[in-house]
């Protein structure tokens, strides 16, 4: 069960509140995202403070403000930061008539030591015990704090995978049995202590390194450049703050090479020496679109495509190897179960397959290659009917026929994760 803070209040001046939130975020090194009826403050990786507003009725009605932040697995440092952020809005008189719900009790007593010892450390121990209990029933790897991700990493039996790393059942069991709760918190929570100390920067980098990074050259795409730079900057800041803190040195050097950056962390810095090397994207991933899951190389770059005409979907691109381009869209039938509806009469080698929870068919055709007329191109069309949704997949490729067919044959229909 996650730990969450929620609050509501009022303001007469919504724009003044927004400016105050922006100023506080800048002061704390946070980032801002906004939409019509709300905004998000990113206080740390996995640390999202969401605010929304609704106009009250009446001639002199103001604005009702609501907010929430799930502070696990961010950590007690994130919890403290959220409380102080909201408190600053109240003290600045931008937010009035506040009702703040925090079952940890930290809003009332501001006792960080108690928050750690009586709330976060016991909570993390319970979550890990629950995951280990599931591994006793089945050796298939268990996700923890994975609710919003759009992929599943490679299967490694008898492990727990989290946004900040993969851990064997033996490694976790040993530390739980020995009461090493502080070590577990400092390894698994991104913001384990009161301040933005070296652990905050190292663990923030580990989250991006494990869950988001493709370990691709920075000049492949601007997203790789930004992500690689973020990770390296955080690791180097951690090393400056605490030169004795163990670091993922091999992964750091690998990313420096990918980024064209000189090694700035000293060679004699202690290595974390963990069981598993960072980077879920180094292996094949089970990528999702709705309830459809497709096995694809983790290094493929992801894009969301929307032409503004009602045609939207995911694209996965083999940016480096010039391999297949996968496009996936979904269409919901408002009147019942989805059915295939494309004309497959002109496609070659049509194949059908029953899936658990659905059915699929695919076939291919040759298409013109405008960039290189001498290099033939093929396009695979696949339809998957699952419940009330029809998924349409197109794969454009040259000579990777067997690879494309293998991945289609290993598709799955399964529900989304709950976290």
C-alpha positions as a Markdown table, in Angstrom:
| # | Residue | x | y | z |
|---|---|---|---|---|
| 1 | Unk | 0.0 | 0.0 | 0.0 |
| 2 | Unk | 1.4 | 3.4 | -1.0 |
| 3 | Unk | 1.8 | 6.4 | 1.3 |
| 4 | Unk | 0.0 | 9.5 | 0.0 |
| 5 | Unk | -0.7 | 13.0 | 1.1 |
| 6 | Unk | -3.8 | 14.8 | -0.1 |
| 7 | Unk | -5.1 | 18.3 | 0.5 |
| 8 | Unk | -7.6 | 20.9 | -0.5 |
| 9 | Unk | -8.0 | 24.6 | 0.0 |
| 10 | Unk | -9.2 | 27.8 | -1.6 |
| 11 | Unk | -7.7 | 30.8 | -3.3 |
| 12 | Unk | -9.2 | 34.0 | -4.6 |
| 13 | Unk | -6.3 | 34.5 | -7.1 |
| 14 | Unk | -5.6 | 31.3 | -9.1 |
| 15 | Unk | -2.9 | 33.0 | -11.2 |
| 16 | Unk | -1.2 | 34.2 | -8.1 |
| 17 | Unk | -1.2 | 30.7 | -6.8 |
| 18 | Unk | 0.3 | 29.4 | -10.1 |
| 19 | Unk | 3.1 | 32.0 | -9.9 |
| 20 | Unk | 3.8 | 31.0 | -6.3 |
| 21 | Unk | 4.0 | 27.3 | -7.3 |
| 22 | Unk | 6.3 | 28.1 | -10.2 |
| 23 | Unk | 8.6 | 30.2 | -7.9 |
| 24 | Unk | 8.8 | 27.5 | -5.2 |
| 25 | Unk | 9.5 | 24.8 | -7.8 |
| 26 | Unk | 12.4 | 26.9 | -9.2 |
| 27 | Unk | 13.8 | 27.4 | -5.7 |
| 28 | Unk | 13.7 | 23.7 | -5.1 |
| 29 | Unk | 15.1 | 22.6 | -8.5 |
| 30 | Unk | 11.8 | 21.1 | -9.5 |
| 31 | Unk | 10.2 | 21.0 | -12.9 |
| 32 | Unk | 6.7 | 22.1 | -13.9 |
| 33 | Unk | 4.1 | 20.6 | -16.2 |
| 34 | Unk | 0.7 | 22.3 | -16.8 |
| 35 | Unk | -2.7 | 21.7 | -18.4 |
| 36 | Unk | -6.0 | 23.6 | -18.5 |
| 37 | Unk | -7.3 | 22.6 | -15.0 |
| 38 | Unk | -4.1 | 21.8 | -13.1 |
| 39 | Unk | -0.3 | 21.4 | -12.9 |
| 40 | Unk | 2.3 | 19.0 | -11.8 |
| 41 | Unk | 5.5 | 19.8 | -9.8 |
| 42 | Unk | 8.2 | 17.2 | -10.3 |
| 43 | Unk | 10.2 | 17.3 | -7.1 |
| 44 | Unk | 12.4 | 14.3 | -7.8 |
| 45 | Unk | 12.3 | 11.3 | -10.1 |
| 46 | Unk | 9.0 | 9.5 | -9.2 |
| 47 | Unk | 8.1 | 12.5 | -7.0 |
| 48 | Unk | 5.0 | 14.2 | -8.5 |
| 49 | Unk | 2.9 | 16.8 | -6.7 |
| 50 | Unk | -0.3 | 17.3 | -8.6 |
| 51 | Unk | -2.6 | 20.2 | -8.2 |
| 52 | Unk | -6.0 | 20.9 | -9.7 |
| 53 | Unk | -8.5 | 23.8 | -9.6 |
| 54 | Unk | -12.2 | 24.3 | -10.1 |
| 55 | Unk | -14.1 | 27.6 | -10.1 |
| 56 | Unk | -16.6 | 27.9 | -7.3 |
| 57 | Unk | -20.1 | 29.1 | -8.2 |
| 58 | Unk | -21.5 | 32.5 | -7.3 |
| 59 | Unk | -20.7 | 36.0 | -8.3 |
| 60 | Unk | -17.7 | 36.3 | -5.9 |
| 61 | Unk | -16.7 | 32.7 | -6.1 |
| 62 | Unk | -13.0 | 31.9 | -5.9 |
| 63 | Unk | -11.2 | 28.7 | -6.8 |
| 64 | Unk | -11.2 | 25.3 | -5.0 |
| 65 | Unk | -7.7 | 23.8 | -5.1 |
| 66 | Unk | -7.0 | 20.1 | -4.6 |
| 67 | Unk | -3.6 | 18.3 | -4.5 |
| 68 | Unk | -2.0 | 14.9 | -3.9 |
| 69 | Unk | 1.4 | 13.2 | -4.0 |
| 70 | Unk | 2.2 | 9.6 | -3.6 |
| 71 | Unk | 5.5 | 9.7 | -1.6 |
| 72 | Unk | 6.4 | 6.1 | -2.0 |
| 73 | Unk | 8.9 | 4.9 | -3.2 |
| 74 | Unk | 10.2 | 8.4 | -3.4 |
| 75 | Unk | 11.0 | 8.3 | 0.3 |
| 76 | Unk | 10.7 | 10.2 | 3.5 |
| 77 | Unk | 12.7 | 13.1 | 2.0 |
| 78 | Unk | 10.1 | 13.5 | -0.7 |
| 79 | Unk | 7.3 | 13.4 | 2.0 |
| 80 | Unk | 9.1 | 16.2 | 3.9 |
| 81 | Unk | 9.5 | 18.2 | 0.7 |
| 82 | Unk | 5.8 | 18.0 | -0.2 |
| 83 | Unk | 4.7 | 19.1 | 3.3 |
| 84 | Unk | 7.1 | 22.0 | 3.2 |
| 85 | Unk | 6.0 | 23.0 | -0.3 |
| 86 | Unk | 2.3 | 23.1 | 0.7 |
| 87 | Unk | 3.1 | 24.8 | 4.0 |
| 88 | Unk | 5.0 | 27.6 | 2.1 |
| 89 | Unk | 1.9 | 28.2 | -0.1 |
| 90 | Unk | -0.2 | 28.6 | 3.1 |
| 91 | Unk | 2.3 | 30.9 | 4.8 |
| 92 | Unk | 2.5 | 33.0 | 1.7 |
| 93 | Unk | -1.3 | 33.3 | 1.9 |
| 94 | Unk | -1.7 | 31.9 | -1.6 |
| 95 | Unk | -3.7 | 28.9 | -0.2 |
| 96 | Unk | -6.3 | 29.3 | 2.4 |
| 97 | Unk | -8.8 | 27.1 | 4.4 |
| 98 | Unk | -6.4 | 24.2 | 4.0 |
| 99 | Unk | -7.4 | 20.7 | 4.8 |
| 100 | Unk | -4.3 | 18.4 | 4.8 |
| 101 | Unk | -4.6 | 14.6 | 5.1 |
| 102 | Unk | -1.3 | 12.9 | 6.0 |
| 103 | Unk | -1.8 | 9.5 | 7.8 |
| 104 | Unk | 2.0 | 9.5 | 8.6 |
| 105 | Unk | 1.4 | 12.3 | 11.1 |
| 106 | Unk | 4.3 | 14.3 | 9.7 |
| 107 | Unk | 2.2 | 17.4 | 8.9 |
| 108 | Unk | 1.4 | 17.7 | 12.6 |
| 109 | Unk | 4.7 | 16.9 | 14.3 |
| 110 | Unk | 7.4 | 17.5 | 11.6 |
| 111 | Unk | 9.4 | 14.8 | 13.3 |
| 112 | Unk | 11.6 | 13.4 | 10.5 |
| 113 | Unk | 13.3 | 10.7 | 12.7 |
| 114 | Unk | 9.9 | 9.4 | 13.7 |
| 115 | Unk | 8.7 | 9.5 | 10.0 |
| 116 | Unk | 11.6 | 7.3 | 9.1 |
| 117 | Unk | 11.6 | 4.9 | 12.0 |
| 118 | Unk | 7.9 | 4.4 | 12.5 |
| 119 | Unk | 6.5 | 4.9 | 9.0 |
| 120 | Unk | 8.9 | 4.5 | 6.1 |
| 121 | Unk | 11.2 | 1.8 | 7.3 |
| 122 | Unk | 8.3 | -0.5 | 8.5 |
| 123 | Unk | 6.4 | 0.3 | 5.3 |
| 124 | Unk | 9.3 | -0.7 | 3.0 |
| 125 | Unk | 9.9 | -3.9 | 5.0 |
| 126 | Unk | 6.2 | -4.9 | 4.7 |
| 127 | Unk | 6.3 | -4.3 | 0.9 |
| 128 | Unk | 9.4 | -6.4 | 0.5 |
| 129 | Unk | 8.0 | -9.2 | 2.7 |
| 130 | Unk | 4.9 | -9.2 | 0.5 |
| 131 | Unk | 7.0 | -9.5 | -2.7 |
| 132 | Unk | 9.1 | -12.3 | -1.2 |
| 133 | Unk | 5.9 | -14.1 | -0.2 |
| 134 | Unk | 4.8 | -14.0 | -3.8 |
| 135 | Unk | 8.1 | -15.4 | -5.0 |
| 136 | Unk | 7.6 | -18.4 | -2.6 |
| 137 | Unk | 4.4 | -19.2 | -4.5 |
| 138 | Unk | 6.0 | -18.7 | -8.0 |
| 139 | Unk | 9.6 | -18.0 | -9.0 |
| 140 | Unk | 8.5 | -15.6 | -11.7 |
| 141 | Unk | 9.9 | -12.1 | -11.0 |
| 142 | Unk | 7.8 | -9.7 | -9.1 |
| 143 | Unk | 7.2 | -6.0 | -9.9 |
| 144 | Unk | 7.3 | -3.5 | -7.0 |
| 145 | Unk | 6.4 | 0.2 | -7.4 |
| 146 | Unk | 5.9 | -0.4 | -11.2 |
| 147 | Unk | 2.4 | 0.8 | -11.7 |
| 148 | Unk | 2.6 | 3.4 | -14.4 |
| 149 | Unk | 5.3 | 1.9 | -16.7 |
| 150 | Unk | 4.4 | 0.9 | -20.2 |
| 151 | Unk | 6.7 | -2.1 | -20.4 |
| 152 | Unk | 7.8 | -5.2 | -18.5 |
| 153 | Unk | 11.5 | -6.0 | -18.3 |
| 154 | Unk | 13.2 | -9.3 | -19.1 |
| 155 | Unk | 12.2 | -12.2 | -16.9 |
| 156 | Unk | 14.8 | -13.1 | -14.3 |
| 157 | Unk | 13.4 | -15.7 | -11.9 |
| 158 | Unk | 13.4 | -15.2 | -8.1 |
| 159 | Unk | 14.0 | -11.5 | -8.4 |
| 160 | Unk | 12.0 | -8.3 | -7.5 |
| 161 | Unk | 12.3 | -5.5 | -10.0 |
| 162 | Unk | 11.7 | -1.9 | -9.1 |
| 163 | Unk | 12.2 | 1.5 | -10.9 |
| 164 | Unk | 15.6 | 1.8 | -9.1 |
| 165 | Unk | 17.0 | -1.7 | -9.7 |
| 166 | Unk | 16.6 | -5.5 | -9.6 |
| 167 | Unk | 17.2 | -7.5 | -6.5 |
| 168 | Unk | 17.4 | -11.2 | -5.9 |
| 169 | Unk | 15.2 | -12.8 | -3.2 |
| 170 | Unk | 18.3 | -13.9 | -1.4 |
| 171 | Unk | 19.8 | -10.4 | -1.2 |
| 172 | Unk | 16.5 | -9.0 | 0.1 |
| 173 | Unk | 15.9 | -11.9 | 2.5 |
| 174 | Unk | 19.3 | -11.5 | 4.1 |
| 175 | Unk | 18.9 | -7.8 | 4.8 |
| 176 | Unk | 15.4 | -8.1 | 6.1 |
| 177 | Unk | 16.4 | -11.0 | 8.4 |
| 178 | Unk | 19.3 | -9.0 | 9.8 |
| 179 | Unk | 17.2 | -5.9 | 10.4 |
| 180 | Unk | 19.2 | -3.8 | 7.9 |
| 181 | Unk | 16.3 | -1.4 | 7.2 |
| 182 | Unk | 18.4 | 1.7 | 6.8 |
| 183 | Unk | 20.4 | 0.0 | 4.0 |
| 184 | Unk | 17.3 | -1.1 | 2.2 |
| 185 | Unk | 15.8 | 2.4 | 2.4 |
| 186 | Unk | 19.0 | 4.0 | 1.2 |
| 187 | Unk | 19.1 | 1.7 | -1.8 |
| 188 | Unk | 15.5 | 1.5 | -2.8 |
| 189 | Unk | 14.1 | 5.0 | -2.0 |
| 190 | Unk | 15.2 | 7.8 | -4.2 |
| 191 | Unk | 15.1 | 10.4 | -1.5 |
| 192 | Unk | 15.9 | 8.4 | 1.6 |
| 193 | Unk | 17.2 | 11.2 | 3.9 |
| 194 | Unk | 16.1 | 14.6 | 5.0 |
| 195 | Unk | 18.1 | 16.7 | 2.5 |
| 196 | Unk | 19.2 | 16.4 | -1.2 |
| 197 | Unk | 22.3 | 14.6 | -0.2 |
| 198 | Unk | 24.7 | 12.3 | -2.2 |
| 199 | Unk | 22.2 | 9.4 | -1.9 |
| 200 | Unk | 19.5 | 11.5 | -3.4 |
| 201 | Unk | 21.6 | 12.3 | -6.5 |
| 202 | Unk | 22.9 | 8.8 | -6.9 |
| 203 | Unk | 19.6 | 7.1 | -6.5 |
| 204 | Unk | 17.9 | 9.6 | -8.8 |
| 205 | Unk | 20.5 | 8.7 | -11.4 |
| 206 | Unk | 19.9 | 5.0 | -10.8 |
| 207 | Unk | 16.2 | 5.4 | -11.4 |
| 208 | Unk | 16.8 | 7.0 | -14.8 |
| 209 | Unk | 19.6 | 4.5 | -15.6 |
| 210 | Unk | 17.6 | 1.4 | -14.7 |
| 211 | Unk | 14.1 | 2.3 | -16.0 |
| 212 | Unk | 14.5 | 4.9 | -18.7 |
| 213 | Unk | 18.0 | 4.9 | -20.3 |
| 214 | Unk | 18.6 | 3.0 | -23.6 |
| 215 | Unk | 22.4 | 3.4 | -23.2 |
| 216 | Unk | 22.4 | 4.8 | -26.7 |
| 217 | Unk | 24.7 | 7.5 | -28.1 |
| 218 | Unk | 23.7 | 11.0 | -27.1 |
| 219 | Unk | 23.7 | 12.1 | -30.8 |
| 220 | Unk | 21.1 | 9.4 | -31.6 |
| 221 | Unk | 18.2 | 11.7 | -30.5 |
| 222 | Unk | 17.7 | 14.6 | -28.3 |
| 223 | Unk | 15.9 | 12.4 | -25.7 |
| 224 | Unk | 19.0 | 10.3 | -25.4 |
| 225 | Unk | 21.2 | 13.4 | -25.0 |
| 226 | Unk | 18.9 | 14.8 | -22.3 |
| 227 | Unk | 18.7 | 11.5 | -20.4 |
| 228 | Unk | 22.3 | 10.6 | -20.6 |
| 229 | Unk | 23.3 | 14.1 | -19.4 |
| 230 | Unk | 20.8 | 14.0 | -16.5 |
| 231 | Unk | 22.2 | 10.7 | -15.3 |
| 232 | Unk | 25.9 | 11.8 | -15.6 |
| 233 | Unk | 25.3 | 15.1 | -13.9 |
| 234 | Unk | 23.5 | 13.5 | -11.0 |
| 235 | Unk | 26.2 | 10.9 | -10.5 |
| 236 | Unk | 28.9 | 13.5 | -10.6 |
| 237 | Unk | 27.1 | 15.7 | -8.1 |
| 238 | Unk | 26.7 | 12.7 | -5.8 |
| 239 | Unk | 30.5 | 12.0 | -6.1 |
| 240 | Unk | 31.3 | 15.6 | -5.2 |
| 241 | Unk | 29.1 | 15.6 | -2.1 |
| 242 | Unk | 30.4 | 12.2 | -0.9 |
| 243 | Unk | 33.5 | 10.8 | -2.5 |
| 244 | Unk | 33.2 | 7.6 | -0.5 |
| 245 | Unk | 29.7 | 6.7 | -1.7 |
| 246 | Unk | 29.7 | 3.6 | -3.9 |
| 247 | Unk | 28.8 | 4.3 | -7.5 |
| 248 | Unk | 27.7 | 2.2 | -10.5 |
| 249 | Unk | 31.2 | 2.8 | -12.0 |
| 250 | Unk | 31.0 | 0.5 | -15.1 |
| 251 | Unk | 27.6 | 2.0 | -16.1 |
| 252 | Unk | 28.9 | 5.5 | -15.5 |
| 253 | Unk | 31.9 | 5.0 | -17.7 |
| 254 | Unk | 29.8 | 3.4 | -20.4 |
| 255 | Unk | 27.4 | 6.4 | -20.4 |
| 256 | Unk | 30.4 | 8.8 | -20.5 |
| 257 | Unk | 31.5 | 7.1 | -23.7 |
| 258 | Unk | 28.0 | 7.3 | -25.2 |
| 259 | Unk | 27.8 | 11.0 | -24.3 |
| 260 | Unk | 31.3 | 11.9 | -25.4 |
| 261 | Unk | 32.2 | 13.1 | -21.9 |
| 262 | Unk | 35.5 | 12.7 | -20.1 |
| 263 | Unk | 35.4 | 10.6 | -16.9 |
| 264 | Unk | 35.0 | 13.0 | -14.0 |
| 265 | Unk | 34.4 | 10.6 | -11.1 |
| 266 | Unk | 37.8 | 9.5 | -9.8 |
| 267 | Unk | 38.9 | 6.0 | -10.8 |
| 268 | Unk | 39.3 | 4.9 | -7.1 |
| 269 | Unk | 35.7 | 5.7 | -6.2 |
| 270 | Unk | 34.2 | 2.5 | -4.7 |
| 271 | Unk | 31.9 | 0.5 | -6.9 |
| 272 | Unk | 28.4 | -0.6 | -5.8 |
| 273 | Unk | 29.2 | -4.2 | -6.9 |
| 274 | Unk | 25.6 | -5.2 | -7.3 |
| 275 | Unk | 24.2 | -8.5 | -8.6 |
| 276 | Unk | 22.6 | -7.0 | -11.7 |
| 277 | Unk | 24.0 | -4.3 | -14.0 |
| 278 | Unk | 21.7 | -1.2 | -14.6 |
| 279 | Unk | 19.6 | -0.9 | -17.7 |
| 280 | Unk | 16.3 | -2.8 | -18.4 |
| 281 | Unk | 16.4 | -1.3 | -21.9 |
| 282 | Unk | 19.6 | -3.3 | -22.7 |
| 283 | Unk | 17.4 | -6.4 | -23.0 |
| 284 | Unk | 14.2 | -7.3 | -24.8 |
| 285 | Unk | 11.1 | -5.6 | -23.2 |
| 286 | Unk | 7.5 | -6.5 | -23.3 |
| 287 | Unk | 6.0 | -3.2 | -24.6 |
| 288 | Unk | 2.4 | -2.4 | -24.1 |
| 289 | Unk | -0.4 | -0.6 | -25.9 |
| 290 | Unk | -3.5 | -1.0 | -23.8 |
| 291 | Unk | -3.8 | -4.7 | -23.0 |
| 292 | Unk | -1.6 | -5.7 | -26.0 |
| 293 | Unk | 2.0 | -6.6 | -25.1 |
| 294 | Unk | 4.6 | -7.0 | -27.8 |
| 295 | Unk | 8.2 | -8.2 | -27.2 |
| 296 | Unk | 10.6 | -5.6 | -28.7 |
| 297 | Unk | 14.3 | -4.7 | -28.2 |
| 298 | Unk | 14.6 | -2.2 | -25.3 |
| 299 | Unk | 17.0 | 0.0 | -27.4 |
| 300 | Unk | 14.2 | 0.9 | -29.8 |
| 301 | Unk | 13.2 | 4.5 | -29.4 |
| 302 | Unk | 9.6 | 5.2 | -28.5 |
| 303 | Unk | 7.4 | 8.0 | -29.9 |
| 304 | Unk | 3.8 | 8.9 | -29.6 |
| 305 | Unk | 2.3 | 9.8 | -32.9 |
| 306 | Unk | -0.8 | 11.9 | -33.4 |
| 307 | Unk | -1.7 | 13.5 | -36.8 |
| 308 | Unk | -4.5 | 15.6 | -35.3 |
| 309 | Unk | -7.1 | 13.8 | -37.4 |
| 310 | Unk | -8.0 | 11.0 | -35.0 |
| 311 | Unk | -5.1 | 8.8 | -35.9 |
| 312 | Unk | -2.8 | 8.3 | -32.9 |
| 313 | Unk | -0.6 | 5.5 | -31.6 |
| 314 | Unk | 2.8 | 4.3 | -30.6 |
| 315 | Unk | 5.9 | 4.0 | -32.8 |
| 316 | Unk | 9.0 | 2.0 | -31.9 |
| 317 | Unk | 12.0 | 2.7 | -34.1 |
| 318 | Unk | 15.3 | 0.9 | -34.5 |
| 319 | Unk | 17.2 | 4.2 | -34.7 |
| 320 | Unk | 20.7 | 2.8 | -34.9 |
| 321 | Unk | 20.3 | -0.4 | -36.8 |
| 322 | Unk | 17.9 | 0.8 | -39.5 |
| 323 | Unk | 15.7 | -2.2 | -38.6 |
| 324 | Unk | 11.9 | -2.5 | -38.5 |
| 325 | Unk | 9.6 | 0.4 | -37.6 |
| 326 | Unk | 6.6 | -0.7 | -35.5 |
| 327 | Unk | 3.4 | 1.3 | -35.4 |
| 328 | Unk | 0.5 | 0.3 | -33.1 |
| 329 | Unk | -3.0 | 1.9 | -32.8 |
| 330 | Unk | -6.2 | 0.9 | -31.0 |
| 331 | Unk | -9.8 | 1.4 | -31.8 |
| 332 | Unk | -12.6 | 0.7 | -29.4 |
| 333 | Unk | -16.0 | -0.7 | -30.5 |
| 334 | Unk | -18.7 | 1.1 | -28.5 |
| 335 | Unk | -21.3 | -1.6 | -29.4 |
| 336 | Unk | -19.6 | -4.8 | -28.4 |
| 337 | Unk | -16.7 | -7.1 | -29.1 |
| 338 | Unk | -14.2 | -6.0 | -31.6 |
| 339 | Unk | -13.7 | -7.9 | -34.9 |
| 340 | Unk | -11.2 | -7.9 | -37.7 |
| 341 | Unk | -12.2 | -5.6 | -40.5 |
| 342 | Unk | -9.2 | -5.0 | -42.9 |
| 343 | Unk | -9.0 | -6.5 | -46.4 |
| 344 | Unk | -6.3 | -9.2 | -46.3 |
| 345 | Unk | -7.0 | -10.5 | -49.8 |
| 346 | Unk | -3.9 | -8.9 | -51.3 |
| 347 | Unk | -1.5 | -9.9 | -48.5 |
| 348 | Unk | 0.9 | -12.8 | -48.6 |
| 349 | Unk | 1.4 | -15.6 | -46.1 |
| 350 | Unk | -1.6 | -14.7 | -44.0 |
| 351 | Unk | -1.5 | -16.3 | -40.6 |
| 352 | Unk | -4.1 | -16.5 | -37.8 |
| 353 | Unk | -3.5 | -17.2 | -34.2 |
| 354 | Unk | -5.7 | -17.6 | -31.1 |
| 355 | Unk | -4.5 | -15.6 | -28.1 |
| 356 | Unk | -5.6 | -15.9 | -24.5 |
| 357 | Unk | -8.2 | -13.1 | -24.4 |
| 358 | Unk | -8.2 | -12.4 | -28.1 |
| 359 | Unk | -7.3 | -13.4 | -31.7 |
| 360 | Unk | -4.7 | -12.1 | -34.2 |
| 361 | Unk | -4.0 | -12.3 | -37.9 |
| 362 | Unk | -1.3 | -10.9 | -40.1 |
| 363 | Unk | 0.1 | -10.9 | -43.6 |
| 364 | Unk | 2.6 | -8.8 | -45.6 |
| 365 | Unk | 3.0 | -7.0 | -48.9 |
| 366 | Unk | 5.8 | -5.3 | -50.8 |
| 367 | Unk | 5.8 | -1.5 | -50.8 |
| 368 | Unk | 7.9 | 1.1 | -52.7 |
| 369 | Unk | 11.1 | 2.4 | -51.2 |
| 370 | Unk | 11.3 | 6.0 | -52.2 |
| 371 | Unk | 14.6 | 6.5 | -50.4 |
| 372 | Unk | 16.4 | 3.6 | -52.1 |
| 373 | Unk | 14.4 | 2.0 | -55.0 |
| 374 | Unk | 17.0 | -0.8 | -55.3 |
| 375 | Unk | 16.3 | -1.9 | -51.7 |
| 376 | Unk | 12.9 | -3.6 | -51.5 |
| 377 | Unk | 10.6 | -2.8 | -48.5 |
| 378 | Unk | 7.9 | -5.0 | -46.9 |
| 379 | Unk | 5.1 | -4.1 | -44.7 |
| 380 | Unk | 3.4 | -6.4 | -42.3 |
| 381 | Unk | -0.2 | -5.7 | -41.3 |
| 382 | Unk | -1.6 | -7.3 | -38.2 |
| 383 | Unk | -5.0 | -7.0 | -36.5 |
| 384 | Unk | -5.6 | -8.1 | -32.9 |
| 385 | Unk | -9.2 | -8.3 | -31.6 |
| 386 | Unk | -9.2 | -8.3 | -27.8 |
| 387 | Unk | -12.5 | -7.6 | -25.9 |
| 388 | Unk | -14.0 | -4.4 | -27.3 |
| 389 | Unk | -10.7 | -3.1 | -28.8 |
| 390 | Unk | -9.2 | -3.7 | -32.3 |
| 391 | Unk | -5.4 | -3.2 | -32.3 |
| 392 | Unk | -3.8 | -2.5 | -35.7 |
| 393 | Unk | -0.1 | -3.1 | -36.1 |
| 394 | Unk | 2.0 | -2.2 | -39.1 |
| 395 | Unk | 5.7 | -3.2 | -39.3 |
| 396 | Unk | 7.9 | -1.7 | -42.1 |
| 397 | Unk | 11.1 | -3.7 | -42.7 |
| 398 | Unk | 13.5 | -4.9 | -45.4 |
| 399 | Unk | 14.9 | -8.4 | -44.7 |
| 400 | Unk | 13.9 | -9.0 | -41.0 |
| 401 | Unk | 11.0 | -11.3 | -41.9 |
| 402 | Unk | 11.7 | -14.0 | -39.4 |
| 403 | Unk | 12.4 | -11.5 | -36.6 |
| 404 | Unk | 9.1 | -9.8 | -37.2 |
| 405 | Unk | 7.1 | -13.1 | -37.3 |
| 406 | Unk | 8.8 | -14.3 | -34.1 |
| 407 | Unk | 7.8 | -11.1 | -32.3 |
| 408 | Unk | 4.2 | -11.3 | -33.5 |
| 409 | Unk | 3.9 | -14.9 | -32.5 |
| 410 | Unk | 5.0 | -14.0 | -29.0 |
| 411 | Unk | 2.5 | -11.2 | -28.5 |
| 412 | Unk | 0.2 | -11.4 | -25.4 |
| 413 | Unk | -3.1 | -10.1 | -24.2 |
| 414 | Unk | -2.9 | -9.3 | -20.5 |
| 415 | Unk | -4.2 | -6.6 | -18.1 |
| 416 | Unk | -2.2 | -3.6 | -17.1 |
| 417 | Unk | -0.3 | -3.6 | -13.9 |
| 418 | Unk | -1.8 | -2.1 | -10.8 |
| 419 | Unk | 1.5 | -1.0 | -9.2 |
